[in-house]
Amino acid sequence: MVLRGRRLSIVSLGAALIGSAAAFGCDQRPPSKAQEASTYVREVAPLFVQYCQSCHSSSAPAGDLSLEGFEDEAVATRDLELVENILGRIELREMPPPPFPSPPARLVTAFSEWVKRLRQENDCRVTAEPGFAPLQRRPAGQLARSLRQALSLPQSYDFESLLGRDDSIEGFTNVGETLTIDADFASRYLDAVVAGVDYALRGTETTSYRALMYCADEDETTCANHLVERFLTRAYRRAAEPAELDEVLRLFRAERERGTFEDAMKTVLGTAFLSPAFMMRVELDGGQPEPHALSPRELASRLSYFLWSEPPDDSLLAAADAGLLGTDRGLEQQVTRMLRSPKRDALVDGFAAEWLSLNALAQADGIPEELKASMIGETKDFVREVLFNEGRSLRELLHADFTFVDDVMAAHYGWRSPGGTRMRVSTVGTPRTGGLLTHASLLAVTSAPTQASIVKRGAFVLSRFLCAAPPPPPPDAESTGGTVDPSASRRDQLIQHRADPSCASCHATMDPIGLGLEHFDRLGAYREAEDGEAHLPIDASGQLPSGETFSNASELAQALSTHPRFVRCFSEKLLSYALGRRLAAGDRCYPSHFAELGPDVAFSALVSEVVKSRSFRMRSPELDQ
């Protein structure tokens, strides 16, 4: 069996971020008499005119973004996605960049209310076109689970190590652009398939052998027909097409002439796993030129791979065949059922582990393996509790009075041993009431090899929790910045570094957040003073770009937990993971709608909203992209 590698790629549409400004200052343009009665002109246009247009005008606009004409509401309403991005940057005080003054709160509030009204008037849940989902292979993690299910192998059988890890985009490995089939992946996949099939049929008394090879018919030909048809239905999660079945049976007969019945079946099983019906995410347009609903079984597959990272089970397929997934209630019922299944842990191992870079931590050097395992175990158990306990809310991801530790983690934190196995403990009265933000896993993965990194931690929080990732540092970042006194505190050194205007705009947002986590060293252990001979005392106080103040990591996390961008950002990450692609223009208003649920929303409620969206239930044909 030979696979020829070929690359599958898609071009994702995304919103352009607003570029940094280089100058500031302009004269306000008075509105026309015809516009004077407009709320927009009175309360929103002054923000653009006074704080944006001098840099973002039609003459060499900063960041190639022109806001010329935005004093006119008709111009501003042409691109809802753009104005939402502008609002987000202004709310985070990334724009205008330092040292230029920020708009007063009354103008920002008026702008926010105007955007909210505009969003309601242009409800994407009714009008937006869903994005295009290309033909792409399943990511390695999903293929591993699908192989185990098809071969009736236990969860302990490690296909993941054989398949390796896929590259990630925006933190996730299930994004279509990364999912190529080249010679290297083809070789690893083929080796994994052969090894898995051999293991499954290693003995006649094993569960996998009986599931794959049991046949009550005495006639070999009849038995082979039944086994092949049953297996293809199991592997493809649909009835095999007559042409597919005939082709595989011809292969079986040819192999049977050269060897044993069992050898012929091994070839059949391996060949089925090379079929696009198994390896690929296949969603067909059927010649339809317009956006259209997925077929019931396509929708069932999307839902199952989203929540379980494996093919749909019989109950989900039955619901699809009965037309129940065509209703909101039917989808909600399946979400409730599936989030109560142990298979839901795929969301922790997939979505959460990639969102929080736990897989990167697992590969990190310089940390004892036992400690890494305990760090990752704490965070996974914590996330599992918050996401799957109906009494919990998303806010508790960043503000909780509990965590889960074993003896290794307790010793690392300086706490009393729980007695061996990992168990839930109270964090009241400790510096670790900041949920994920005070977990050693996140603190370690955002550190440099020899010390905690204020900049990496600040950038990580902005990117993962507020979806406001700073741009990459310039190539000469190491040689720029103000003169830094090596004997000064790390806080003062950063202040000195920000003296260079080219560094100020990004560091002004990253540094205060990173400094808020300074009480934790590179492995997340608590400290009162900086590392080094001077043992300078740590000042972890600061202010978020949006104005909220804090004096330590727990207060920082609490401020983030109720930040208006937190639920929106979490929703954006979850929707992208659910769709298996970067968000397209038609998808991007959903996170704003989901954010209106507030930080006290339960994870299950948010999942229900995701799967009921047009983006999840529909697709656009390729010709429209």
N, C-alpha and C positions, 0 to 999 in steps of 0.2 A: 504493500500500500504506500503510495507516494503522494504527498501534498506539495503542490507548487505554491510558494509564498506569493501573495499579492497584497498590496496595501489598500486598505479601505479608509477613506478620510472624508470628513465633512468640513464645510466652512460654517462656523457659528457666527450668528449676528450678535453683537453686543453694543452696549451704549458707550460712547466715548466719554472718558472722565475729563473733568475740567482741568485745563493746564494751569500751572502756577503763573501768577501775575508778576510783572517786572516794574510796573509803575502805577501810580494812583493819583486821582484828582481830576475833577471835571465840573462843569457848571450844569445845574439842573435845567432841564428844558421844560417850560411851562406847558401844561396840557391845553388843548384847544377847548373852546367853549362847548363844543359838541360832546366833549369827553368829560367835562367837569363833574357830571352827575354820576360817573362810573365809580363804583367801589374800587375796582382794580386800579384806576388812575389815581385815586386819592390815597390808597393804602398799600398797593403792591408795586406799581410802576416806580415810585421814588426809590425803592430798593435797587432796582436794576440801573436806574439813571445815575444815582449818587454813588453806588458802591461797586458797579460791575462794568458799565459801558466804556469807561475811559480806557480799560485794558482789553475788553472784549468787544471792540467796535469793528466795523468793516475794514478798517485800515490796519493790516498786520495784527489780527487779533491774537491774544495770548492763547496758547494751546489750540490754535486753529478753530477757536470757538467764537463766533460773532453773535452778540446779543443786540445787534443793531435793530432798532424798531420795536424792542420789547416794551417800550412805553405804551404800545398799542396792544390791547388784550387779544385782538384777533391774531396777531403775530405770535404772541406767547403761547396761545392754546394749540398751535399746530403740532407740537411735539410734547406730549404729556410725560414721556419717559425722560426727556431732557430736563424739563422743569423739576421733576422729582429728584433727579440727580443733583441739580443745582441746590435745591432745598436741603438735601442731605449734607452737602458740603458746607453750606452756610450754618446749618445747625451744629455741625461738628467744629465750626470755626476754622475750617481749613481754607475757606475763602471768605473774604479777601485774606491773602496770606499776611503774616507779620512782615513788617511792623505796621501795616495799614489797619485802620480801625474797623471793627465789625459793625454791622448794622444794629441799631437799637432793637431791644426785645419786641417792641410794639410792631415794627416792620416785619420781623421774622415771624411773629405770630400771625399777622395778617396774611403773609405769604403762605404759611402753612395751612391756614383755613381756606384760602383760595384754591390751593392744590387739592385739598380734601374735597371741596365742592366740585372741582373739575373732574376728579376721579369718579365721583358719584354720577355725574352727568354723562360720563363716557365709560360706562361699566364694562371692563374687558371680559367679565364673566359671561357677557352676552354677545359681545361684538368681536373680541380679539381672535385672530387666526392662530391656531396651534402651530407649533414649530414642526419642522421636518425631521422625522426619525429615520436615519439611513439604515440600510442593511449593514449590520456590524456583528462581529463575533461577540459572544458572551465574555465578560472578564474572567480572569483565571479563577477567582473565588467562586463565581457562579458556576463555572464549568466543573469545579471540584465537587460542589454540592450536588449538581445534576448527575455527575457520574456515580457518586455514592448512591443516590436515589435509584437510578436506573439499574445498577448492579446489586442492589439490596445489601450494600456494604455498611459496616458500622461507622459512626461518626469519627472513630479513632483512626480510620484508614486515611493516611495523610497524602491526598492528591496535591494539596497546596505546595508542599515542598518540591514535588516533581514538576509542577507547572511554573513555579516561580511567581514573581510579582510583576504586575503591569505598571507602566508609568502612570503618573497622575497629572491631571489638569485641575487647577483650582482646588487641589487637595483630594480629589476623588479619582479612583482608578476605573470607574465604570463609564467614564465619558468617552463617547464614540471615537474621537480623534486619536486616542491612544491605543485603540483596540485593533491592532494590525495582525495580519497573518503573514509573517515572514519566515524565512528558512529556519531561524533559531526557534521561534515559537512552535512551528510545525513539528520540529524534531522533538522538542520537549513534550508536546501534547501527544504525539504518537507513542513515545516511550511510556507516558503515563497511562494511556489507553491499554497498551499491551500488558503492562504490569497489573493494571486493575482487573482486566479480564482474566488473566492467569490466576490472580489471587481469588477472584470470585468463584472460579471453577476448580479450586485446588483440592476439593474433597467432596464426595457425594453426600456427606451428612451435614454440610454447612447450610446455614439459612440461605445464603446467596445462591448456592448450587440448586437447592430445591426450588427457589423462586424462579430461576432461569431455565432449569432443565426438566422439571417434573412434567410428565405427560402420561395420561392414563391410557392413551391409545397404544395398541400393540403394533400397528403398522407404522414402520419408520417414516414413510413418506408423509402420511397423515400427521404423525407426531411433529415432524419438522415444520410442516405448514402451520400447525397451531402454535408451536413455539416461536417461530419467526414473526408471525402476525401479532402474537401477544407481546413480544418484546418491542417491536416497532411502535405499537400503540403506547407502551409504557415509556419508551425513550422519547417519542415525539409528542406525547400527551394529546394525541388525536389518532383517529383511524388512519392506517396507512393507505395511501392511494394505490389502486390496482397496479399501476406501472411500477411504483416503488416496491411493492411486494413481489411482483414477478422478477424484477431485477435482482433482488436479494436472494430469492429462492433459486434462481439460475446460478448465482455465485455459490450457494450452499451445495447444490448438486455437483458443480465442478470440483469443489473442495472435497466433497465426500468421496468422489471417485479416486482421489489421491491419498486419502487418509481416513481417520476415524470420524465417527459421528461427532464426538466432542471437539475434535480439531476443526471440523467444518463449522460448528456453532461458534467457536472462538473467532473465526474469520468473519462470520456474519455479525457478531456483536461489535467487533472492532470497526468494521466497515460502517455500521449504522452510526457510530459515534463521530465519523468523519462527514456525515451528511449535514448540509446547511440547516436542515430541520432540527438538528440537535445543537450544533455549534453556534449558530447564528440567531440573532433576533430578527425574525422575519415578520414584517407587517406589510401587507399588500394593498395597493391602491385600486386594483381592479379596473384601471382605465379611468377612474374618476378624476376630473380636472380640478375639482374644488376640495377644500378641507372637508373631511368626512369622519364619521365615528368609526372607531376600531370595531372589528367583529367581536362578538361576545368572547370567543376563545382568545383572541389577541388581547383583549382587555384583561381577561383572567390571567394571562401570562405576565402582562405588565404588573399587575397587582401582586402576584406571587413573587416575582423576582425583586420587586421593591421591598416587600416586607420580610420575605423568607430567603431571598437569593437562590431560589431553586424553582423547578417547575410547579405548576398548580397541582393540588391534591384532588382526589375524586370529588370531594364536597364542593370545591370551588368550580370545577368543571361542570358539575351537575347544575350549580346555580347559573353558570354561563349558558348552558344548553337550555335551561328553563326560562331564559330571558330576564332573570332577576337582577343581573348587573346593569341593566338598562335604566334602572331607577336609583335615585339617591338613597332611598331606604335599603334597597338591596345591597348597594355598595357599603353603606354604614354597617349593616349586619355582618358582612364578610370581614370588614376591618375589625370589628369587635371580636369576632371569633378568632381571627388570625393573630391578633395581638395578645390573645390568651394562650396561644400554643407555645410550647418550648422552642419552636422554630423561629420565634420572634427574636431570639438571641442573634440571628444574622444581622439585625439592625445595629446591635452593639458592636459586633465584630466587623461589620462593614461600614455603615454610615458613621457611627460615633468614633470608631477607631481611626478612620481616615480624617474626619473633621478635626479631631483633637491631636492628630499626628502621633497616635500611640504606636502605629506600625513603624514609624521612623525611630521612635524611642527604642523599640525592640531591636533595631539594627545598630544602635549607637554604641560607640566604643567608650571605654573609660569608666563604665559603670558596672559593678558586679552583677552577674546574671541573676542571682537570687534577688537582689534589690530591684532590678528592672522588672522582674516578674511580679513582685509584690506591688510596685508602683502601678503597673498596668492593671493588675487585679483589683486594686482599690478603686481606680477610676471606672473600670467596667462595671463593677458591682454597684457603684454609686449611680452611674448613668442608668443602669438597668432598673434600679429602684425608682428613680425620678420619672423615667419614660413610661414604665409599665404599671405603676401603681396609680390607680384612678384618682386617689386622693392627693396626688402631687401635681405641681404646675411647673411650667418651664422656668419660672422665676427661681425655683429652688436649685436649678443647675448652678446658679451663681450666688445663692444666699441660702445656706442650709445649716442646721444645727447637728448634723450627723455625718459620718462617713463610715467606711468599712476597712478595717485593718487586720492583718495577721501579726504574728510575733515579730517578723522582720520589719514590717512597717511601723509597728508600735515602738520598737527600739530606735528606729530612725527618727521618729517624731519625739522621742523621749517620754513616751507614755507607758502606762502599765500594760504588761502582756495580757492579751485576751485568752491565752491558753491554747495556742496552736493554730487552729483553723481561723480563717478570716471571718470576722463578725462585725455587726453594726455597733458603733460606739458614738457617744455624744461628743460634740466638739464645743459645747458651751463652756465658756471660760478659757478657751484656747485661742490662739491666733489663726485658727483654721475653720472659721465660719463662713469663708468666702466661696464655698462650693468648689467647683472645678479650678477656680483661680488660685486656690491655696493647696491644691494637690501636688505632691512631689513630682508626679508624672509630667504635668504641664510646665512646672518650673524647671525641670531637668531638660526637657526637650527644647526649651527656649533659651538655654544657656550656651555659652561658649565652652570649649573643652576644658579651660582652666578656671573660669570664673562665671558668675551670673552675668547675663547680658541685659542691660537696661533697654537697649535699642531693640534687640530681638524680641524681648518680652512685650514691649509696647507695640511693635509692629504686629505680633501674633494676635494680641487682644483686638486691635483695630480690625485686622483682617478676618478673624474667625468669629468674633462676637458682634461687630458693628458693620462688617462688610465695607470697610473704609481703608483698604490696604494702601499704605503709602507707596509711591513709585519706587522702583529700584534705585539704589544709590548711584550717583554718577561714577564713571570710571575712575575719576581722580579723587574719590571721596576720602581716601586715606591721607591725601596730601593737602586737603583743604580744611577749612575751619579755623577758628581763632586760635591764638596761642594758648596752650593748655599747661597749667602748673601741675606737674606730676605729684606734688605733695598735697594738693588740694583734695577735698572729698570728691567722690564720683559725681555728686550733684553739682558741685561747683565746676568741675571739669566740663560737664555738659553745658553749663551756662556759658563758659568760655568758648566752647565749640560753636554754640549757636550765635556767637558774635558775628560770624561770617553770614551775610544775608543769604548766600546760596544754600546754607545748611538749615537756616532758621525755620522755613515753612514746614518741612517734614518733621524735624526734631521737636518743634513746638507741640505737636500732637502726640508723638511717640513717647518722648522722654517722661512727661508727668505720669503716664500709666506705668512705664517700666520702673520708675522710682517708687511707685506705690507698692511694688513687690520686692523692694530691696531688703526687707527683713528676712528673705530666704536666699540661701546660698545656691550654688550651681546645681546641687542635688535636692534642693527643696527643704533642707534643714533650717530651722529658725535660728536667727542670730540677732543680737542687739547692736553689733558694731561691724564695720566693714572688715573684710579680710585684709591682711597685711600688717606690718609692724606697728603702724600708727594706731590701729583699732579705732578709727574715727567713728563717732556715733552716727547712727542712721536716722535720717529724717525722711519718712515715707509719706509725708503729706503732699497734697497736690490738688489739681483741678482738672476735670475732664474738659475737652474742647467745648462742650456744650454748657459748661458753667458749674456743674455739680462739684462740690469740694469733698475731700476725704483726708483722713489722717493716717490710715493704714490700709493693708490689703483687704481686710474684711469690709471696710467702708467703701473702698473702691469697687469691690464686687457687688455690694448692695446697690450702689449707684448704677452700675451697668445692668443689673437685673431688672430695673424698672425703666431703663433708657428706652425711648420710643423706637430706636433702631434695633434693639436686641431681638425682639420677636420677628421683626421684618427680616433681619439678617438670617436668623435661624430658619425661617420659612424659605428664604432664597436658597440656602444650602440644601434643605430637605427636598425642595421641588426639583432642583438640579439633579440630586441623587436619584429621585424617583423616576425622572425622565431619562436618565442615562445620557445626558448631553448638557452642554452649556445652554443657558436660557437665551431664547430668541426674543425679538422685540415684542411679540404677542404674548409672551409669558410674564413679562417683567412687572406688570401691574398687580399680579396675584399676591406677591409678598406684601404689598402695601395694604391690600384688603385683609389678608390674614393677620397683619399687625394690629388691626382694629379689634381683634379678639382679646388683646391685652396680655400682660405677662403672667396672669393667673390662669391662662388656658392650659388644659391638659393636653399631653402629647397626642392622645388618641383622637381628640377633637380636631387638632391640626392635621393629622393624617387624613381624617375623613374629608376635610376641606380640600386637601391636595388631590385626592383621588376623584373627587367630584368635579374638579376643574376641567374646562375644555382642553387645556394643555395636556392633561393626563388621559382623557377619554377619547381624544380625537387626534388626527394627524393631518398634515398638509402633504399633498403629492410633491414629488421631487421637482416636477417641471415648474412649480411656482417659486422655487427657491432661487 
